[in-house]
C-alpha cells in the first residue's frame, strides 16, 4: 500500500497520505499545496516567491509521509450489520 500511496503523493500531494490512513496530514498537505497554487496564480506570478516554496514543501512533506512510518489502520464499525434479518 505504501508504494501506491507514494505514487499518489508524487502526482497529487496529500492523496497518498489519506490512502494510508493519515487523513489529517493529507488534508493539511492538500490545503497548503492549494494555497500555494492560489498565491502563485492569483498574484500574476509575483507570489511565486511565496507560493512555489509552499507547494514544494507540501509535496516533500507528502512524499516523506507516504514513505516513512507504519500504516495506520482504519477501523470501520457498522451498526445493525445483521441486515435486519430475524
Backbone bond lengths (Angstrom), bond angles and torsions (degrees), N, CA, C in turn:
res aa  C-N    CA-C-N  psi(-1)  N-CA   C-N-CA  omega(-1)  CA-C   N-CA-C  phi
1 X - - - 1.452 - - 1.526 111.37 -
2 X 1.350 115.85 -30.43 1.455 118.53 -179.77 1.525 111.98 -64.09
3 X 1.327 116.54 -35.65 1.460 120.15 179.46 1.526 111.58 -62.93
4 X 1.323 115.93 -44.00 1.465 120.42 178.14 1.525 110.23 -65.16
5 X 1.341 116.56 -41.24 1.466 120.79 179.73 1.520 110.82 -64.34
6 X 1.322 116.79 -39.50 1.462 120.36 179.32 1.527 111.11 -64.15
7 X 1.317 116.50 -44.96 1.468 120.14 178.61 1.528 110.37 -64.16
8 X 1.337 116.58 -41.36 1.466 120.00 179.12 1.519 110.79 -62.63
9 X 1.343 117.73 -39.72 1.461 120.59 179.91 1.524 112.12 -71.26
10 X 1.310 118.08 -28.93 1.463 120.14 175.48 1.523 109.51 -66.98
11 X 1.330 116.55 -40.61 1.468 120.76 -178.46 1.521 112.79 -79.92
12 X 1.326 117.76 -38.91 1.467 122.10 -178.07 1.529 108.65 -145.39
13 X 1.331 118.16 98.41 1.461 120.98 -176.77 1.531 112.35 -53.60
14 X 1.337 115.50 129.58 1.452 121.43 177.37 1.514 114.02 104.82
15 X 1.308 117.61 -30.72 1.464 120.88 -177.04 1.530 110.51 -67.32
16 X 1.312 117.24 -45.26 1.456 120.87 179.50 1.514 112.45 -66.02
17 X 1.321 116.83 -34.63 1.465 120.37 177.46 1.521 110.33 -62.97
18 X 1.307 116.29 -39.36 1.462 119.73 178.07 1.530 110.88 -70.32
19 X 1.323 117.89 -31.07 1.465 121.15 178.62 1.525 111.79 -63.65
20 X 1.336 117.21 -33.25 1.464 119.47 -178.99 1.524 111.81 -93.12
21 X 1.326 117.35 9.31 1.457 120.77 173.24 1.510 115.67 96.99
22 X 1.296 118.64 4.90 1.464 121.55 178.49 1.529 108.60 -98.11
23 X 1.316 114.22 72.97 1.460 121.58 -172.77 1.526 111.64 -64.27
24 X 1.312 117.75 -46.49 1.466 121.89 -178.39 1.513 112.20 -61.77
25 X 1.328 116.20 -45.05 1.460 119.61 178.58 1.524 110.89 -65.25
26 X 1.315 116.59 -40.17 1.467 120.31 178.81 1.513 112.17 -61.87
27 X 1.334 116.30 -43.90 1.468 119.81 178.16 1.524 111.29 -64.73
28 X 1.322 116.41 -38.20 1.469 120.09 176.69 1.515 112.01 -63.52
29 X 1.324 116.48 -41.96 1.462 120.82 179.73 1.520 111.34 -65.39
30 X 1.323 116.92 -42.91 1.462 120.58 178.07 1.527 110.31 -63.70
31 X 1.329 116.40 -42.52 1.463 120.86 -178.51 1.522 111.44 -63.86
32 X 1.326 117.25 -48.28 1.464 120.41 -178.94 1.520 110.74 -65.17
33 X 1.332 117.31 -42.37 1.464 119.99 179.13 1.532 110.80 -63.11
34 X 1.325 116.31 -44.62 1.471 120.40 179.38 1.515 112.51 -64.94
35 X 1.327 116.73 -40.05 1.463 120.41 177.88 1.530 110.40 -64.11
36 X 1.329 116.24 -41.15 1.465 119.86 176.34 1.516 111.94 -61.97
37 X 1.329 116.87 -39.12 1.462 120.95 177.78 1.530 110.54 -65.26
38 X 1.333 116.68 -43.80 1.469 120.12 178.61 1.524 111.96 -62.57
39 X 1.315 116.67 -41.28 1.469 119.84 178.88 1.520 110.43 -64.72
40 X 1.329 116.61 -42.16 1.466 120.31 -179.39 1.528 111.51 -65.18
41 X 1.314 117.06 -48.37 1.467 120.29 -176.02 1.531 112.66 -80.52
42 X 1.321 116.76 -31.75 1.458 120.69 -175.44 1.512 114.68 -74.63
43 X 1.311 116.95 -17.16 1.469 119.59 -178.68 1.526 111.58 -109.34
44 X 1.311 115.18 22.46 1.470 122.02 177.92 1.524 112.54 56.26
45 X 1.324 115.86 37.72 1.451 120.32 175.04 1.505 115.13 92.63
46 X 1.334 118.91 -19.08 1.458 121.05 -179.46 1.532 110.00 -67.60
47 X 1.312 116.65 -33.55 1.458 121.69 -179.47 1.510 114.32 -75.53
48 X 1.327 116.96 3.28 1.463 119.51 179.54 1.518 111.04 -62.83
49 X 1.323 116.96 -24.51 1.460 121.37 178.62 1.529 110.35 -63.89
50 X 1.315 117.32 -32.65 1.464 121.72 178.81 1.528 110.59 -99.96
51 X 1.317 116.99 -42.88 1.459 121.50 -173.41 1.515 114.12 -68.32
52 X 1.313 117.98 -43.51 1.470 120.67 -177.58 1.527 111.90 -63.48
53 X 1.348 119.88 -45.50 1.470 118.30 176.51 1.531 113.13 -62.10
54 X 1.341 117.11 -33.95 1.467 119.58 176.48 1.523 110.49 -63.56
55 X 1.325 116.29 -44.03 1.458 120.68 -179.16 1.533 111.10 -65.95
56 X 1.314 116.77 -43.38 1.466 121.01 179.27 1.526 110.52 -65.50
57 X 1.333 116.74 -41.89 1.464 120.65 178.47 1.515 112.52 -62.09
58 X 1.331 117.12 -42.99 1.462 120.98 178.37 1.521 110.63 -65.46
59 X 1.317 117.05 -37.55 1.460 121.75 179.48 1.528 110.82 -65.53
60 X 1.343 116.95 -45.11 1.465 121.15 178.28 1.531 110.29 -64.59
61 X 1.334 117.02 -43.61 1.459 121.74 178.32 1.533 110.24 -58.43
62 X 1.324 116.61 -41.72 1.465 121.08 -179.93 1.526 111.43 -64.32
63 X 1.322 117.35 -42.96 1.465 120.87 -179.47 1.521 110.63 -66.21
64 X 1.333 117.24 -42.98 1.460 120.96 179.17 1.528 110.55 -63.98
65 X 1.324 116.98 -39.77 1.466 121.11 179.16 1.519 110.98 -62.81
66 X 1.310 117.43 -43.08 1.466 120.75 -177.75 1.526 111.78 -73.30
67 X 1.330 117.67 -32.58 1.457 120.91 -175.75 1.525 112.93 -83.07
68 X 1.316 118.02 -30.84 1.459 120.22 -173.98 1.510 113.43 -108.65
69 X 1.325 114.31 157.50 1.455 119.95 175.49 1.508 113.58 78.00
70 X 1.324 115.00 158.99 1.470 119.27 -179.78 1.523 112.02 -76.12
71 X 1.320 115.04 156.44 1.464 120.21 175.19 1.520 109.10 -66.74
72 X 1.319 116.62 143.12 1.452 120.94 173.96 1.517 107.11 -95.21
73 X 1.311 115.53 132.92 1.454 118.66 -179.24 1.519 110.34 -81.36
74 X 1.298 115.00 145.54 1.461 121.44 177.47 1.519 106.92 -110.71
75 X 1.336 116.92 118.69 1.458 121.94 179.28 1.517 109.65 -99.50
76 X 1.306 116.56 130.22 1.450 122.19 178.66 1.519 107.84 -117.81
77 X 1.326 115.99 124.37 1.458 121.40 178.85 1.521 108.56 -111.06
78 X 1.313 116.17 128.35 1.453 121.44 -179.40 1.521 107.97 -113.32
79 X 1.320 115.55 122.44 1.459 119.85 177.62 1.528 109.72 -83.21
80 X 1.306 116.79 141.62 1.458 120.23 178.80 1.512 112.26 68.92
81 X 1.325 116.62 41.14 1.467 119.93 -176.45 1.529 113.27 -74.78
82 X 1.336 118.37 1.50 1.458 119.64 179.61 1.524 112.13 -79.08
83 X 1.319 117.24 -2.43 1.454 121.52 176.79 1.514 113.78 76.72
84 X 1.312 116.85 9.04 1.463 120.08 178.23 1.523 113.47 83.44
85 X 1.337 116.57 2.57 1.470 119.55 -179.24 1.526 110.14 -75.97
86 X 1.321 116.25 141.78 1.471 120.91 178.35 1.492 110.62 -124.06
